[in-house]
């Protein structure tokens, strides 16, 4: 029961922090190139612990395509979402190990 409660609290915290992160970041705060680079870094970190989420790589490719098409604001938003997925994937994978790497 304690483990279930701990997992539910962690899931709630992850959801809230991802929503806060995505709502506070805007195109004015970060260029599309920087957002894509940050997403790639977060994805690499998640891959390193086996926590990559299914669509993160696809989102990064879509952001790169949009940037090439001159749609920087859309590219930035998608890249920021991909970065959040990378961070959450890392946290999820490390929270489910006995090592607790993220603590």
N, C-alpha and C positions, 0 to 999 in steps of 0.2 A: 504494500500500500504506500509506503514511504517513497519507494522508487517511482511509482506511478505519479504521485503528487509532484515529485521533483521534476520528472519529465514534462508534466503539464505546465509547471511554472516556467521551465526553460523554453518550451514551445511558445508560450505567451510572450515571454520577454523577447524572443527572436522575432516574432511577428510584429510586436510594437516597435522594436528598434529598426526593423527594415522599413516599416511604414514611415517612421519619423525621418529616416535617412532619405528616402525617396521624395518625401514632400518638401524637405528643406533644400535639397540640391536643385539648382536650376541651370538653364543654359548660360545665364550670365555668370554663374559661379565657376563653371568648368568648360573648357573647350571640348569639342567632340573628340579631338585627338587624345587629349588627356583622359577623358572618360573611357575611351576604348582601351588605352594603355592600363588604366586602373582595373578595368574589367578583366583584362588578360592576366594581370598579376594575381587578382583574387581567384581566378579560375585555376591558375597554376598551384596556388596554395591549397585549394580544395582537392585538386588531383593528387597532390603529394600525400594526402591522408585518406585517399579513396572516397572523397565526399563530393565529387563533381555531380551536379544535377544535370538531368537529361538535356535541357534546352539552352544551357549557358553558352556553349560553343556556337549554336545556331544564332543566338541573339547577337553575339559579337560579330559574326559574319554579316548579319543583317545591318548592324550599325555601320560597319565598314562600307557596305554597299550604299547605304543612304548617304554617307559622307561623300562618297565619290559622285553621287548624283546631286550634290549641293544641298542636301537636306540636313544641315548640321544640327538643328534643334531636335529633330526627330531622332537622329543618330545618337545624340547625347542622352536623351531619355532612355533609349533602349540599352545603351552601354551602361548607364547607371543602374538599371534594373539587373543587367547581367552581373555587374559588380556585386550587387546585393545578394544575388543568388550564389555567387562564389563564396562570399563571406559566410552566408548562412549554411552552405554545404560543408564548409570547413568546420564551423561550429557544431553542426549536427553530427558529423563523423567523429569529431574528437570527444563530443559529449557521450557518445555511445561506446567508448572504450574504457577500459579500467585505468588507463594512464591519465585521463583527464588533461590532455595536452593544452587546452585553451585556458586553463585556470592558472 
